[in-house]
Amino acid sequence: MPHVEIKYSDNVEFDTNKVFDAIEAVITKHDVSAGECKSRAYPCSQYKYAHILVTVSLLPKPHRDKRFTQKLSSEIEAAVKAHLKQSLYFSLNIEYSLNYYTTNIHSVEGDNLQRMDDR
């Protein structure tokens, strides 16, 4: 269950849902066992320069080695930049969670997981 957080100056215009989908597609392409990607975006109204910081958090697994990470990073960068139509500072961090990180689904009987599109 990867997590994606995008922090950006609010003068950057892009469709967050399309970027979320693009990042998830890249992750799934390289690791079909990754699962659904939980994604959030945080626009910031106080900044000095136009910028975007994309953080992708994954669980450590034997196949997610240096080569995997470098390839994933390169493709995520290209996928995100394809949606950006202005000059800005760009940062991307792929990080691996600690061994005691817990991620799962809390299910309530009769309720379904909601997506932003469901609102």
N, C-alpha and C positions, 0 to 999 in steps of 0.2 A: 504494500500500500504506500506508494510514494506520496510525498507532499511537495507542493510547489507554492512558493510565496513570491509575489512580484511587488516590489516597492518601487515607486516611481514618482517623479515630480509631476504635479497635476497639469503641467503644460504639454505633456506627452500624450498624443492622441493615438489610441489603438483599441481594437476590440478585444477585451480581456478574454471573452469566451473562445474566440478563435485562437488566441495564443495558448490558452489552457489546453484546447483540443490538439493543437500542433505539438506541444510538449509531450502530452500523453501519448500521442501517436509515435513519436520518436522513442520514448521509453519502451512502449509495447513492442515496437519493431525489434529492439535489441534484447528484450527480456519479457517474453509472453507470460511469465509467472509473476510479473510485478503487481498486477491488480489495478484497481481503479486509482486514479490520481486525485487526491484531495487538493484543491487549488484555491488560493485566496489572492486578492490584489489589494494593495494599500496605496492609494494616491496620497501625496504629501503636498500641502499648500505652502510650506516654507522650505525654500531650497536656494542654493546659489547658482547651480547650473542644471540644465536639463539632463536628467539621467534616469536609468532604470537598473535595478538590481534584481536578478532572478536567482532564487535559491531553490535547489532541488534536494530534498532529503530522502535518502534510501536506507534500507536495512543492509547491513553488511552480509554478503553471501560469497562463497568461494569463487563463483564465476564473475563477480563484479570486481575485477582486478584493475590494475593501472591502465592496461590497454582498453578494456571495456569503458572505463571512466573517461579516458581521453576521447574516444570515438563518440560516446554519448554527449560529452561536452561540446564537441565540434558541431555535431548535428543539431543539438538544441539551440546553440548560438545562431546557426543559419536559419532555423525554423522561426525563432523569435524575430530576428532582424528582417525577415521577409514581410513582417507585419508592421514594421516601423517606417514611417514616411518622412522623418525629419532627422536632423543631426542631433546627436546626444551622446553622453557618456554611457557606456554599456558595461555591466558587470554580471558575471554568472558564476555561481558557486555550487558545485555538487558536493554534498557532504553525506557522510555515513553516520547513522545513529549509533549510540552506544549499545552495548549488549543487553542492557536492562530496559531499553525503550519498549513500551507496549503499544501496539496498534491493533485494533480489531473493530468489530461492529457491535454496537449496543442496539439490540433489537427489542422493540416493544410490540407485543402482540396486537395485531390489527392496524399497525402503523407501517408506512413505507418510508424508506430513505428519501429525502427530498433533495432535489437539485435546484439551482437558482432558477432554471427554466420553469420549474413547477409553481413558482409564485404567481 
